[in-house]
């Protein structure tokens, strides 16, 4: 990873944790994320004017990727709000953020890119796995399946699968855009082209899910009356943070480095959960966070 990529990912991680805290404290519902996504789309849509005289043509393969990323984002968002309703931020957030680097790195093997992942990166992935195992434990001797076979952990794992899916799909789409553009596009320009379309796909998938769910429709009406400004602020932070990640993908040899280093927000989430939300603390949780953070550093260094 270049120094520029590390800087972008660090800024993105702090912003990402901020809007997750808002969702956890205020409205852990799909309707809130839909309204936030719609606001984020409106904020970023003018970026298409950055290049040329209008929206550029996307390669055919990118349109399929847009549909896939919308579906994976729906999985991610639906399970994210469910995990926040059922469990602590200091457990759900680290699990959701720490599982994707492992899955993305493993996906590099069948994709024929395993040689791009260094031994240091693999050691970091092992540390992340170990930290994830320790995180839900109340005591060091408390190794029981019930610590993991619960709704919060299950939804966190499914949300992490959604994260893994859209990261891989978005990386593929950005490569297509950069490789098929006339004269070539920089990593920044490719992200500017892709993000508004990606957001539109996310809004369509989330909007459809809210539309066909009576409970979420009621949530949407209540949020519009009482908290639309909060949703707008969250949306203004939500997608600019991911936009920085998409740019960073153009400055690394393998996308798993970006996905892994984003987990620097993991130890911050535990501190926020304990100090601001009054969530319980434990020795295994702190050790798990240290292992997760060490794993993040090794992935970034690798």
The 8 nearest C-alpha neighbors of each residue, nearest first, counted from 0:
[[1, 251, 4, 299, 2, 5, 250, 256],
 [0, 2, 4, 3, 5, 250, 251, 6],
 [1, 3, 5, 4, 6, 0, 7, 250],
 [4, 2, 6, 1, 5, 7, 247, 250],
 [3, 5, 247, 7, 1, 6, 2, 250],
 [4, 6, 2, 8, 3, 7, 9, 1],
 [7, 5, 3, 9, 4, 8, 2, 10],
 [8, 6, 4, 10, 5, 9, 243, 11],
 [7, 9, 11, 5, 6, 10, 261, 244],
 [10, 8, 12, 6, 11, 7, 5, 13],
 [11, 9, 7, 13, 12, 8, 6, 14],
 [10, 12, 240, 8, 14, 9, 13, 15],
 [13, 11, 15, 9, 264, 10, 14, 261],
 [12, 14, 16, 15, 10, 11, 264, 17],
 [15, 13, 17, 11, 12, 16, 240, 236],
 [16, 14, 12, 17, 13, 18, 11, 240],
 [15, 17, 19, 13, 14, 18, 20, 12],
 [18, 16, 14, 20, 15, 19, 13, 21],
 [17, 19, 21, 20, 233, 15, 16, 22],
 [20, 18, 22, 16, 21, 17, 23, 15],
 [19, 21, 23, 17, 18, 22, 24, 16],
 [20, 22, 18, 24, 19, 23, 25, 17],
 [23, 21, 19, 27, 26, 25, 20, 24],
 [22, 24, 20, 27, 21, 25, 83, 19],
 [25, 23, 21, 22, 20, 26, 27, 276],
 [24, 26, 22, 21, 23, 27, 20, 229],
 [25, 27, 22, 28, 31, 23, 24, 21],
 [28, 26, 80, 22, 23, 84, 83, 25],
 [29, 27, 30, 31, 80, 26, 32, 215],
 [28, 30, 32, 31, 77, 33, 80, 215],
 [29, 31, 33, 219, 28, 32, 215, 218],
 [32, 30, 34, 33, 29, 28, 35, 26],
 [31, 33, 35, 29, 30, 34, 36, 28],
 [34, 32, 30, 36, 31, 35, 205, 29],
 [33, 35, 37, 31, 36, 32, 30, 230],
 [36, 34, 234, 230, 32, 38, 33, 37],
 [37, 35, 39, 33, 38, 34, 234, 32],
 [36, 38, 34, 40, 35, 39, 202, 33],
 [39, 37, 35, 41, 234, 40, 36, 231],
 [40, 38, 234, 36, 235, 42, 37, 41],
 [41, 39, 37, 43, 42, 38, 198, 44],
 [40, 42, 38, 44, 39, 43, 37, 45],
 [41, 43, 39, 40, 44, 38, 235, 45],
 [42, 44, 40, 45, 41, 46, 195, 39],
 [43, 45, 195, 46, 41, 40, 42, 47],
 [46, 44, 47, 43, 48, 42, 41, 49],
 [45, 47, 48, 44, 49, 43, 191, 195],
 [46, 48, 45, 49, 54, 192, 44, 50],
 [47, 49, 46, 50, 53, 45, 52, 51],
 [50, 48, 47, 46, 51, 191, 45, 188],
 [51, 49, 48, 47, 52, 53, 188, 54],
 [52, 50, 53, 49, 48, 55, 54, 47],
 [51, 53, 48, 50, 54, 49, 55, 47],
 [52, 54, 51, 48, 55, 47, 50, 49],
 [53, 55, 47, 56, 48, 52, 192, 50],
 [56, 54, 53, 57, 192, 51, 50, 47],
 [55, 57, 58, 54, 180, 59, 176, 192],
 [56, 58, 61, 59, 55, 176, 62, 60],
 [57, 59, 61, 60, 176, 56, 179, 175],
 [60, 58, 61, 62, 57, 63, 56, 64],
 [59, 61, 63, 62, 58, 64, 172, 175],
 [60, 62, 64, 172, 59, 63, 58, 65],
 [63, 61, 65, 64, 60, 59, 66, 57],
 [62, 64, 66, 65, 61, 60, 67, 59],
 [63, 65, 61, 67, 62, 66, 168, 68],
 [66, 64, 62, 68, 63, 67, 197, 61],
 [65, 67, 69, 63, 64, 68, 70, 200],
 [68, 66, 64, 70, 69, 65, 71, 63],
 [67, 69, 165, 71, 65, 70, 66, 72],
 [70, 68, 201, 200, 72, 66, 67, 71],
 [69, 71, 73, 67, 68, 72, 66, 74],
 [72, 70, 161, 68, 74, 73, 165, 69],
 [71, 73, 75, 69, 74, 70, 68, 76],
 [72, 74, 70, 76, 71, 75, 77, 205],
 [75, 73, 71, 161, 77, 72, 76, 78],
 [74, 76, 158, 161, 72, 73, 78, 77],
 [77, 75, 79, 73, 78, 74, 72, 80],
 [78, 76, 74, 79, 75, 80, 73, 29],
 [77, 79, 81, 158, 154, 76, 75, 80],
 [80, 78, 76, 82, 81, 77, 158, 75],
 [79, 81, 27, 83, 82, 28, 78, 77],
 [80, 82, 78, 84, 79, 83, 85, 77],
 [81, 83, 151, 85, 79, 154, 84, 80],
 [84, 82, 80, 86, 81, 85, 23, 79],
 [83, 85, 81, 82, 86, 80, 27, 23],
 [84, 86, 82, 151, 83, 81, 150, 87],
 [87, 85, 151, 83, 82, 84, 91, 88],
 [88, 86, 89, 90, 91, 83, 278, 85],
 [87, 89, 91, 90, 92, 272, 83, 86],
 [90, 88, 269, 272, 87, 268, 92, 91],
 [91, 89, 87, 88, 93, 92, 94, 135],
 [90, 92, 88, 94, 155, 93, 87, 89],
 [91, 93, 95, 88, 94, 90, 89, 96],
 [94, 92, 265, 96, 95, 90, 91, 97],
 [95, 93, 97, 91, 96, 92, 98, 155],
 [96, 94, 159, 155, 92, 93, 97, 98],
 [95, 97, 93, 94, 262, 98, 92, 99],
 [98, 96, 94, 93, 99, 95, 127, 262],
 [97, 99, 101, 100, 96, 159, 95, 94],
 [100, 98, 102, 163, 101, 159, 97, 103],
 [101, 99, 259, 103, 258, 102, 98, 255],
 [100, 102, 104, 99, 103, 98, 124, 105],
 [101, 103, 99, 105, 104, 100, 106, 98],
 [104, 102, 106, 100, 105, 101, 255, 99],
 [105, 103, 107, 101, 106, 102, 255, 100],
 [104, 106, 102, 107, 103, 108, 101, 109],
 [105, 107, 103, 104, 108, 109, 102, 110],
 [106, 108, 110, 112, 104, 113, 105, 109],
 [107, 109, 113, 106, 110, 111, 105, 112],
 [110, 108, 111, 107, 106, 112, 105, 113],
 [111, 109, 107, 108, 112, 106, 113, 105],
 [110, 112, 109, 108, 113, 107, 114, 106],
 [111, 113, 107, 114, 110, 115, 108, 116],
 [112, 114, 108, 107, 115, 116, 111, 104],
 [115, 113, 112, 116, 117, 111, 108, 107],
 [116, 114, 113, 112, 253, 117, 252, 107],
 [117, 115, 114, 113, 120, 118, 121, 253],
 [116, 118, 120, 119, 301, 115, 121, 114],
 [119, 117, 121, 120, 122, 116, 301, 123],
 [120, 118, 122, 301, 117, 121, 297, 123],
 [119, 121, 298, 301, 123, 117, 118, 122],
 [120, 122, 124, 118, 123, 119, 125, 117],
 [123, 121, 125, 119, 124, 120, 118, 126],
 [294, 122, 124, 297, 120, 126, 298, 121],
 [123, 125, 127, 121, 122, 126, 101, 294],
 [126, 124, 128, 122, 127, 123, 129, 121],
 [127, 125, 294, 123, 129, 124, 290, 128],
 [128, 126, 291, 124, 130, 294, 125, 129],
 [127, 129, 125, 131, 126, 130, 124, 132],
 [130, 128, 126, 132, 131, 127, 125, 133],
 [131, 129, 287, 290, 291, 127, 133, 132],
 [130, 132, 128, 134, 129, 133, 127, 94],
 [131, 133, 129, 130, 134, 128, 135, 287],
 [134, 132, 287, 130, 283, 131, 136, 135],
 [133, 135, 284, 287, 131, 136, 132, 283],
 [136, 134, 133, 146, 90, 284, 137, 132],
 [137, 135, 133, 138, 134, 283, 141, 146],
 [136, 138, 281, 141, 283, 135, 139, 282],
 [139, 137, 141, 140, 136, 283, 282, 281],
 [138, 140, 141, 283, 136, 137, 142, 282],
 [141, 139, 138, 142, 136, 137, 143, 283],
 [140, 142, 138, 139, 143, 136, 137, 146],
 [143, 141, 140, 136, 144, 139, 146, 138],
 [144, 142, 145, 146, 141, 147, 136, 140],
 [143, 145, 146, 147, 148, 142, 149, 141],
 [144, 146, 148, 147, 143, 149, 142, 141],
 [145, 147, 144, 143, 148, 135, 136, 149],
 [146, 148, 145, 144, 149, 152, 135, 153],
 [149, 147, 145, 144, 146, 153, 152, 150],
 [150, 148, 147, 152, 151, 153, 145, 146],
 [149, 151, 153, 152, 154, 85, 148, 82],
 [150, 152, 82, 86, 154, 85, 153, 149],
 [153, 151, 155, 154, 149, 150, 147, 156],
 [154, 152, 150, 156, 155, 151, 149, 157],
 [153, 155, 78, 157, 151, 82, 156, 152],
 [154, 156, 152, 158, 95, 153, 157, 91],
 [155, 157, 159, 153, 154, 158, 152, 95],
 [158, 156, 160, 154, 159, 155, 78, 153],
 [157, 159, 75, 78, 155, 161, 160, 156],
 [158, 160, 95, 162, 156, 161, 157, 99],
 [161, 159, 157, 163, 158, 162, 164, 156],
 [160, 162, 75, 71, 158, 164, 74, 159],
 [163, 161, 159, 160, 164, 165, 75, 166],
 [164, 162, 99, 160, 166, 161, 165, 103],
 [165, 163, 161, 162, 167, 166, 71, 160],
 [164, 166, 68, 168, 71, 162, 167, 163],
 [167, 165, 169, 163, 164, 168, 170, 162],
 [168, 166, 170, 164, 165, 169, 171, 163],
 [169, 167, 165, 171, 170, 166, 64, 68],
 [170, 168, 172, 166, 171, 167, 165, 173],
 [169, 171, 167, 173, 168, 172, 166, 174],
 [172, 170, 168, 174, 169, 173, 167, 175],
 [173, 171, 169, 175, 61, 174, 170, 64],
 [174, 172, 176, 170, 175, 171, 169, 177],
 [173, 175, 177, 171, 172, 176, 178, 170],
 [176, 174, 172, 178, 173, 177, 179, 171],
 [175, 177, 173, 179, 174, 178, 180, 172],
 [176, 178, 174, 184, 175, 180, 179, 183],
 [177, 179, 175, 176, 180, 174, 183, 184],
 [180, 178, 176, 177, 175, 181, 58, 183],
 [181, 179, 183, 177, 178, 176, 182, 184],
 [182, 180, 183, 179, 184, 178, 177, 176],
 [181, 183, 180, 184, 179, 178, 177, 185],
 [184, 182, 180, 181, 177, 178, 185, 179],
 [183, 185, 177, 189, 188, 180, 186, 182],
 [184, 186, 188, 187, 189, 183, 177, 249],
 [185, 187, 249, 189, 246, 188, 190, 184],
 [188, 186, 190, 246, 185, 189, 191, 249],
 [187, 189, 191, 185, 190, 186, 184, 192],
 [190, 188, 192, 186, 191, 187, 184, 177],
 [189, 191, 193, 187, 192, 188, 194, 246],
 [192, 190, 188, 189, 193, 194, 46, 187],
 [193, 191, 189, 190, 47, 194, 188, 195],
 [192, 194, 190, 196, 191, 195, 197, 189],
 [193, 195, 197, 196, 191, 190, 198, 192],
 [196, 194, 44, 198, 197, 193, 43, 199],
 [197, 195, 199, 198, 194, 193, 200, 65],
 [196, 198, 194, 200, 195, 199, 65, 193],
 [199, 197, 201, 195, 200, 196, 40, 194],
 [198, 200, 196, 202, 197, 201, 203, 195],
 [201, 199, 69, 203, 197, 198, 202, 65],
 [200, 202, 69, 198, 204, 199, 203, 205],
 [201, 203, 199, 205, 200, 204, 206, 37],
 [204, 202, 206, 200, 201, 205, 207, 199],
 [203, 205, 207, 201, 206, 202, 69, 73],
 [206, 204, 208, 202, 207, 33, 203, 73],
 [207, 205, 203, 209, 208, 204, 202, 210],
 [206, 208, 210, 204, 205, 209, 203, 211],
 [207, 209, 205, 206, 210, 211, 204, 212],
 [210, 208, 206, 212, 215, 207, 211, 216],
 [211, 209, 207, 208, 212, 206, 216, 213],
 [210, 212, 208, 209, 207, 213, 216, 215],
 [213, 211, 209, 215, 214, 210, 216, 208],
 [214, 212, 216, 215, 217, 211, 210, 209],
 [215, 213, 217, 216, 212, 218, 209, 219],
 [214, 216, 218, 209, 217, 212, 213, 30],
 [217, 215, 213, 219, 218, 214, 209, 212],
 [216, 218, 220, 214, 215, 219, 221, 213],
 [219, 217, 215, 221, 216, 220, 222, 30],
 [218, 220, 30, 216, 222, 217, 221, 215],
 [221, 219, 223, 217, 218, 222, 216, 224],
 [222, 220, 218, 224, 223, 219, 225, 217],
 [223, 221, 226, 219, 225, 224, 220, 227],
 [222, 224, 227, 220, 221, 225, 226, 219],
 [225, 223, 221, 222, 226, 220, 227, 219],
 [224, 226, 222, 223, 221, 227, 228, 220],
 [227, 225, 222, 229, 228, 223, 224, 230],
 [226, 228, 223, 230, 229, 222, 231, 225],
 [229, 227, 231, 230, 226, 232, 225, 223],
 [228, 230, 232, 226, 231, 227, 233, 21],
 [231, 229, 35, 227, 233, 228, 232, 234],
 [230, 232, 228, 234, 229, 233, 38, 35],
 [231, 233, 235, 229, 234, 230, 228, 236],
 [234, 232, 230, 236, 18, 231, 235, 237],
 [235, 233, 35, 39, 237, 231, 236, 38],
 [234, 236, 39, 232, 233, 237, 231, 42],
 [237, 235, 233, 234, 239, 238, 240, 14],
 [238, 236, 234, 240, 233, 235, 239, 18],
 [237, 239, 241, 240, 236, 39, 242, 234],
 [238, 240, 242, 241, 236, 237, 243, 235],
 [241, 239, 11, 238, 243, 242, 237, 14],
 [242, 240, 244, 238, 243, 239, 245, 11],
 [241, 243, 239, 245, 244, 240, 238, 246],
 [242, 244, 246, 241, 240, 245, 7, 11],
 [245, 243, 241, 247, 242, 246, 8, 248],
 [244, 246, 242, 248, 247, 243, 190, 241],
 [245, 247, 243, 187, 244, 248, 186, 249],
 [246, 248, 4, 244, 249, 250, 245, 243],
 [249, 247, 245, 246, 250, 251, 254, 244],
 [248, 250, 186, 247, 246, 251, 245, 187],
 [249, 251, 247, 248, 4, 1, 0, 252],
 [252, 250, 0, 253, 248, 249, 254, 1],
 [251, 253, 254, 115, 250, 0, 256, 249],
 [252, 254, 255, 251, 256, 115, 116, 112],
 [253, 255, 256, 257, 248, 258, 251, 252],
 [254, 256, 258, 257, 253, 104, 103, 259],
 [257, 255, 259, 254, 258, 299, 298, 253],
 [258, 256, 260, 259, 254, 255, 261, 248],
 [259, 257, 255, 261, 100, 256, 260, 254],
 [260, 258, 100, 256, 257, 261, 262, 295],
 [259, 261, 262, 295, 299, 257, 258, 263],
 [262, 260, 263, 259, 258, 12, 8, 257],
 [261, 263, 264, 260, 265, 259, 96, 295],
 [262, 264, 265, 261, 260, 295, 292, 12],
 [263, 265, 262, 267, 12, 266, 268, 13],
 [264, 266, 93, 268, 262, 267, 263, 269],
 [267, 265, 269, 268, 288, 264, 292, 270],
 [266, 268, 264, 270, 265, 269, 271, 263],
 [269, 267, 271, 265, 266, 270, 89, 272],
 [268, 270, 89, 272, 266, 271, 267, 273],
 [271, 269, 267, 273, 268, 272, 274, 266],
 [270, 272, 268, 274, 275, 269, 273, 267],
 [273, 271, 276, 269, 89, 270, 278, 88],
 [272, 274, 278, 277, 270, 271, 276, 275],
 [273, 275, 271, 277, 272, 270, 276, 278],
 [276, 274, 271, 272, 277, 273, 270, 278],
 [275, 277, 272, 278, 273, 274, 271, 24],
 [278, 276, 273, 274, 275, 272, 279, 271],
 [277, 279, 273, 276, 272, 280, 87, 89],
 [280, 278, 273, 277, 281, 272, 87, 89],
 [279, 281, 278, 273, 284, 282, 285, 137],
 [282, 280, 284, 283, 137, 285, 279, 138],
 [281, 283, 285, 284, 286, 138, 280, 139],
 [284, 282, 286, 133, 285, 281, 287, 136],
 [283, 285, 134, 287, 281, 282, 286, 288],
 [284, 286, 288, 282, 287, 283, 289, 281],
 [287, 285, 289, 283, 288, 284, 282, 290],
 [286, 288, 130, 134, 133, 284, 290, 285],
 [287, 289, 291, 285, 286, 290, 266, 292],
 [288, 290, 286, 292, 291, 287, 293, 285],
 [291, 289, 130, 293, 287, 126, 292, 288],
 [290, 292, 127, 288, 294, 130, 289, 293],
 [291, 293, 295, 289, 294, 290, 288, 263],
 [294, 292, 290, 296, 295, 291, 289, 297],
 [123, 293, 295, 126, 291, 297, 127, 292],
 [294, 296, 292, 298, 260, 293, 297, 259],
 [297, 295, 299, 293, 294, 298, 300, 292],
 [298, 296, 123, 300, 294, 299, 295, 120],
 [297, 299, 120, 301, 295, 123, 296, 300],
 [298, 300, 296, 260, 297, 301, 256, 295],
 [301, 299, 297, 298, 296, 0, 119, 120],
 [300, 120, 298, 119, 299, 117, 297, 118]]
